[in-house]
Amino acid sequence: MWVWPFSRKGGSGFSSSSTAEEVTHGIDGTYLTAIVTGASSGIGAETARVLALRGVHVIMGVIDMIGANNVKEAILKQIPTAKVDIMELDLSSMESVRNFAAKFNSSGLPLNILM
């Protein structure tokens, strides 16, 4: 019987088919802050959701503010106590990156995770 080589669990106990929820199970991120870029859709949105599920204060750095608002609403519907903020960020523009960094720095929040 042939077995797909990437489905085997590694030393961590996880494989390529492990979900973010499985990998973060039992983690308390209550005192952490994360910036997640591209969080208005796809893997960025899922990353923001799972981090919020684990108690992390999530800052969504996005170009698409409407999409980000939809993601934030969905997260808050699932996790009413989630700490999720949206900040505009266009990584292709140094001016946008500087503005984002200045605004984030003025918030006084720590930066524990950058994704």
C-alpha positions as YAML, in Angstrom:
chain: A
units: angstrom
residues:
- id: 1
  name: MET
  ca: [0.00, 0.00, 0.00]
- id: 2
  name: TRP
  ca: [1.42, 3.37, -1.05]
- id: 3
  name: VAL
  ca: [1.21, 6.17, 1.56]
- id: 4
  name: TRP
  ca: [1.44, 9.86, 0.75]
- id: 5
  name: PRO
  ca: [4.75, 10.81, 2.44]
- id: 6
  name: PHE
  ca: [3.55, 14.20, 3.72]
- id: 7
  name: SER
  ca: [0.60, 12.79, 5.65]
- id: 8
  name: ARG
  ca: [2.84, 11.06, 8.20]
- id: 9
  name: LYS
  ca: [3.08, 12.76, 11.53]
- id: 10
  name: GLY
  ca: [6.47, 14.21, 12.35]
- id: 11
  name: GLY
  ca: [8.22, 14.58, 15.67]
- id: 12
  name: SER
  ca: [5.79, 17.31, 16.69]
- id: 13
  name: GLY
  ca: [2.84, 14.95, 16.35]
- id: 14
  name: PHE
  ca: [1.43, 16.97, 13.46]
- id: 15
  name: SER
  ca: [1.39, 16.50, 9.71]
- id: 16
  name: SER
  ca: [0.62, 18.60, 6.65]
- id: 17
  name: SER
  ca: [-3.05, 17.74, 7.15]
- id: 18
  name: SER
  ca: [-3.15, 19.12, 10.71]
- id: 19
  name: THR
  ca: [-5.39, 22.16, 11.16]
- id: 20
  name: ALA
  ca: [-4.46, 25.42, 12.86]
- id: 21
  name: GLU
  ca: [-6.98, 24.63, 15.58]
- id: 22
  name: GLU
  ca: [-5.32, 21.26, 16.23]
- id: 23
  name: VAL
  ca: [-1.83, 22.75, 16.32]
- id: 24
  name: THR
  ca: [-2.81, 25.55, 18.73]
- id: 25
  name: HIS
  ca: [-5.08, 23.45, 20.97]
- id: 26
  name: GLY
  ca: [-4.37, 24.22, 24.63]
- id: 27
  name: ILE
  ca: [-2.44, 27.43, 23.95]
- id: 28
  name: ASP
  ca: [-3.45, 30.51, 25.92]
- id: 29
  name: GLY
  ca: [-2.60, 33.63, 23.94]
- id: 30
  name: THR
  ca: [-4.42, 36.01, 26.29]
- id: 31
  name: TYR
  ca: [-1.40, 38.27, 26.81]
- id: 32
  name: LEU
  ca: [-0.15, 38.23, 23.22]
- id: 33
  name: THR
  ca: [-0.64, 40.65, 20.34]
- id: 34
  name: ALA
  ca: [-0.31, 39.58, 16.71]
- id: 35
  name: ILE
  ca: [-0.23, 41.51, 13.47]
- id: 36
  name: VAL
  ca: [-1.62, 39.37, 10.65]
- id: 37
  name: THR
  ca: [-1.13, 40.79, 7.17]
- id: 38
  name: GLY
  ca: [-3.52, 39.83, 4.41]
- id: 39
  name: ALA
  ca: [-6.18, 38.95, 6.97]
- id: 40
  name: SER
  ca: [-9.13, 40.03, 4.82]
- id: 41
  name: SER
  ca: [-9.32, 36.64, 3.09]
- id: 42
  name: GLY
  ca: [-7.82, 33.18, 2.71]
- id: 43
  name: ILE
  ca: [-5.10, 31.90, 4.99]
- id: 44
  name: GLY
  ca: [-4.67, 35.33, 6.60]
- id: 45
  name: ALA
  ca: [-8.32, 35.37, 7.66]
- id: 46
  name: GLU
  ca: [-8.07, 31.82, 9.02]
- id: 47
  name: THR
  ca: [-4.88, 32.71, 10.89]
- id: 48
  name: ALA
  ca: [-6.60, 35.73, 12.45]
- id: 49
  name: ARG
  ca: [-9.59, 33.59, 13.44]
- id: 50
  name: VAL
  ca: [-7.56, 30.87, 15.13]
- id: 51
  name: LEU
  ca: [-5.31, 33.34, 16.95]
- id: 52
  name: ALA
  ca: [-8.41, 35.18, 18.19]
- id: 53
  name: LEU
  ca: [-9.86, 31.82, 19.26]
- id: 54
  name: ARG
  ca: [-6.76, 31.31, 21.42]
- id: 55
  name: GLY
  ca: [-7.16, 34.74, 23.05]
- id: 56
  name: VAL
  ca: [-4.56, 36.66, 21.06]
- id: 57
  name: HIS
  ca: [-5.27, 40.35, 20.38]
- id: 58
  name: VAL
  ca: [-5.24, 40.35, 16.58]
- id: 59
  name: ILE
  ca: [-4.38, 43.40, 14.48]
- id: 60
  name: MET
  ca: [-5.46, 42.76, 10.91]
- id: 61
  name: GLY
  ca: [-3.14, 44.62, 8.53]
- id: 62
  name: VAL
  ca: [-5.07, 44.82, 5.26]
- id: 63
  name: ILE
  ca: [-5.64, 46.65, 1.99]
- id: 64
  name: ASP
  ca: [-9.25, 45.46, 1.67]
- id: 65
  name: MET
  ca: [-11.04, 47.19, 4.56]
- id: 66
  name: ILE
  ca: [-14.49, 45.90, 3.51]
- id: 67
  name: GLY
  ca: [-13.29, 42.30, 3.37]
- id: 68
  name: ALA
  ca: [-11.53, 42.78, 6.70]
- id: 69
  name: ASN
  ca: [-14.71, 44.10, 8.30]
- id: 70
  name: ASN
  ca: [-16.56, 41.00, 7.07]
- id: 71
  name: VAL
  ca: [-13.85, 38.74, 8.52]
- id: 72
  name: LYS
  ca: [-13.90, 40.65, 11.82]
- id: 73
  name: GLU
  ca: [-17.69, 40.33, 12.06]
- id: 74
  name: ALA
  ca: [-17.46, 36.58, 11.39]
- id: 75
  name: ILE
  ca: [-14.78, 36.18, 14.06]
- id: 76
  name: LEU
  ca: [-16.82, 38.15, 16.60]
- id: 77
  name: LYS
  ca: [-19.91, 36.10, 15.77]
- id: 78
  name: GLN
  ca: [-17.99, 32.90, 16.57]
- id: 79
  name: ILE
  ca: [-15.90, 34.39, 19.42]
- id: 80
  name: PRO
  ca: [-17.79, 37.32, 21.02]
- id: 81
  name: THR
  ca: [-14.90, 38.07, 23.41]
- id: 82
  name: ALA
  ca: [-12.28, 38.26, 20.64]
- id: 83
  name: LYS
  ca: [-9.95, 41.25, 20.51]
- id: 84
  name: VAL
  ca: [-9.68, 42.11, 16.80]
- id: 85
  name: ASP
  ca: [-8.71, 45.44, 15.27]
- id: 86
  name: ILE
  ca: [-8.32, 46.43, 11.62]
- id: 87
  name: MET
  ca: [-5.60, 48.74, 10.34]
- id: 88
  name: GLU
  ca: [-5.00, 49.68, 6.72]
- id: 89
  name: LEU
  ca: [-1.73, 48.34, 5.34]
- id: 90
  name: ASP
  ca: [-0.46, 48.09, 1.77]
- id: 91
  name: LEU
  ca: [2.84, 46.21, 1.85]
- id: 92
  name: SER
  ca: [3.68, 47.45, -1.65]
- id: 93
  name: SER
  ca: [3.78, 51.05, -0.39]
- id: 94
  name: MET
  ca: [6.55, 52.17, 1.99]
- id: 95
  name: GLU
  ca: [4.41, 55.18, 2.95]
- id: 96
  name: SER
  ca: [1.59, 52.84, 3.97]
- id: 97
  name: VAL
  ca: [4.01, 50.63, 5.91]
- id: 98
  name: ARG
  ca: [5.43, 53.67, 7.75]
- id: 99
  name: ASN
  ca: [1.92, 54.96, 8.55]
- id: 100
  name: PHE
  ca: [0.87, 51.54, 9.81]
- id: 101
  name: ALA
  ca: [3.99, 51.21, 11.96]
- id: 102
  name: ALA
  ca: [3.54, 54.68, 13.45]
- id: 103
  name: LYS
  ca: [-0.11, 54.01, 14.24]
- id: 104
  name: PHE
  ca: [0.69, 50.60, 15.75]
- id: 105
  name: ASN
  ca: [3.57, 52.00, 17.81]
- id: 106
  name: SER
  ca: [1.33, 54.76, 19.17]
- id: 107
  name: SER
  ca: [-1.18, 52.13, 20.34]
- id: 108
  name: GLY
  ca: [1.23, 51.04, 23.08]
- id: 109
  name: LEU
  ca: [0.55, 47.38, 22.33]
- id: 110
  name: PRO
  ca: [3.40, 44.87, 22.38]
- id: 111
  name: LEU
  ca: [4.20, 42.97, 19.19]
- id: 112
  name: ASN
  ca: [4.57, 39.28, 19.98]
- id: 113
  name: ILE
  ca: [3.66, 37.68, 16.67]
- id: 114
  name: LEU
  ca: [4.04, 38.99, 13.11]
- id: 115
  name: MET
  ca: [2.51, 36.90, 10.33]
...
